Amino acid sequence: MLDVLRSIRWQDIVDILIVSYIIYRIMLLIRGTRAVQMLLGLVVITVIYFISKQLDLLTLHWLLRTFLSSILLIIIIVFQHDIRRVLTQVGQTPFHKMHNVAAHDLNEIIKAAFYMARRRIGALIVIEQEAGLLDYIESGYYLDARMVRELLVAIFLPASPMHDGGVVIRKGRIHSAGCLLPLSQNPDIDKRYGTRHRAALGLSEETDAVIIVVSEETQEISLVMDGRITTLRDEEALTKSLQSIFIHQQSTTPAWKSWLGKSRTSNP
């Protein structure tokens, strides 16, 4: 036992810690998603493969061996959305975006969302974070307008030519409207959710954007992040959720990170 402990290098400890952290982060990312069931399915197939070998079940063993020989390609195809989300998060800058959404801007968004909910006006509001949304912004109408609730409401009025798509909020401004978003292919989505919710889920599966969905049928307001939908019943719940995402990030950013972030933005 002592010989084993003496043979352990500090590089081995670092190696184990890094791999453990990677596995932990992957488990956090796929928790509560379809990827968990698919991963369990692959584990079951692998177990059956070893059992068939021990029991000398030649045909079954050959079939599973052929299947598992392409396991890397299978994993890439099956988990492509989860892999994309992981790579997006890995590529994010370690510095929080400075003043991405101010408290006043959040208040305007919240007031507009509940105003539209009470009047059964559907809406899809996307708040950009670290992952850029240029691919989706280009499909809409460029506005670059000041954040005011009246403009948000006007965009989603049924008579507006931009009401069908999503509005993208970037750096505290209404950047674009009428943007086309990717629909989620998750078959487990609740049937009561329509196209807006599927578009919000689809975008949240591929980026770290925060999406607010207003349903004209149910008058419900939902917050969508990381492939999950949370229904919020009142303004206080939505305010707390958004503040915990944006205001808390800004207030807890260390001074040296704030200084570095500002210097990054001032030096293109």
Secondary structure, 3 states (H helix, E strand, C coil): CHHHHHHCCHHHHHHHHHHHHHHHHHHHHHCCCHHHHHHHHHHHHHHHHHHHHHCCCHHHHHHHHHHHCCHHHHHHHHCHHHHHHHHHHHCCCCCCCCCCCCHHHHHHHHHHHHHHHHCCCCEEEEECCCCCCHHHHCCCEEEEEECCHHHHHHHHCCCCCCCCCEEEEECCEEEEEEECCCCCCCCCCCCCCCHHHHHHHHHHHHCCCEEEEECCCCCCEEEEECCEEEEECCHHHHHHHHHHHHHHHHHCCCHHHHHHHHHHHHCC
